[in-house]
Amino acid sequence: MKKLKNMSDNTTKNNPLLCNPETGICEMPAFSAAEFDAPKIVSNAKPIKLIYFTDPICSTCWGIEPQLRKLKLEYGSSIEIEYRMGGLLPDWSYNSGGISKPSDVAHHWDEVSAYYDMPIDGDVWLEDPLDSSYPPSIAFKAAQLQDHGKAILFLRAIREMVFMEKKNITKWEHLAIAAKKSGLDIVRLKSDFEGPAKTDFEVDLKLARDYVVRGFPSLFFEGHNGEREFVYGAKPYAYYEMAVLKLYPRAEKIEYNKDWETLFGKYTSLTAKEFTELSGANRNEAEQLLNDLVLKGNLERLTTKNGCIWRLKA
């Protein structure tokens, strides 16, 4: 894989928006790489609880969507996933790693897109830049207060908006569209967004500090007896699977149908990388199949300068 420009430069190490594809991490500036001694949370009903610290604008977190979706399909009966917001970008009151303003991020996101083979259009930072990742994070916490399943759909929707549609997801107009698409009550979401969701977000930030989370994605796999496996950053699927099996060797690997109807029935939007990961198809053949389904009227395609996403046609 071609090395990305300046990724090894020490000046980039402390900037949260310079997510390093070679290490697979969007690193927070406030933490060192010291060993963690985090609290144990073991109240899960399923054999394994996965505490996932993430952020709506974490490009590396977008990069592991194929692996995470496959993990849910194959080991969903053994894993309870708990999404926590980590607060990647509080504001722009800093200057580090050559990043001092939103436009500095644009080219970097384009590079990350190529590295992970996941479509990301960095032009949002030129056309309608975000001033913080806190508003969409709080909106996600508001969605969780309604329905955890719909909250995951909401998080996916706002990620597609910011990474592919170049939408500034700090704006309520975009959050409301994502909420409607996800089946959420928009009036209640607005009320919770302005009220209790802020407190819940602060709880997540405190928990991230307790766990000594220093970057995203941070995934803590925990068993009933306090055992823990930690997967830090973007890794091949085998790393996540090994974490599950090490904690719970009896975990049953679910065999699922890999045809396009089943996959789009479960996930109504898929990138070519995601479809390849989930179906096991050859990458080029997978993209050809998806394009053929567009011609047949089964799917619709959103094309960006850095790739496409296919969505089940209503």
Secondary structure, DSSP 8 states (H G I E B T S, - for coil): ----TTTT-GGGTT-TTS-BTTTTBEE-TT--S-----------SSSEEEEEEE-TT-HHHHHTHHHHHHHHHHHTTTEEEEEEE--S---S---BTTB-SGGGGHHHHHHHHHHHT----TTHHHHS--S-SHHHHHHHHHHHHH-HHHHHHHHHHHHHHHHTS---TTSHHHHHHHHHHTT--HHHHHHHHHTHHHHHHHHHHHHHHHTT--EESEEEEEETTS-EEEEES---HHHHHHHHHHH-TT--------SHHHHHHH-SEEEHHHHHHHH---HHHHHHHHHHHHHTTSEEEEEETTEEEEEE--
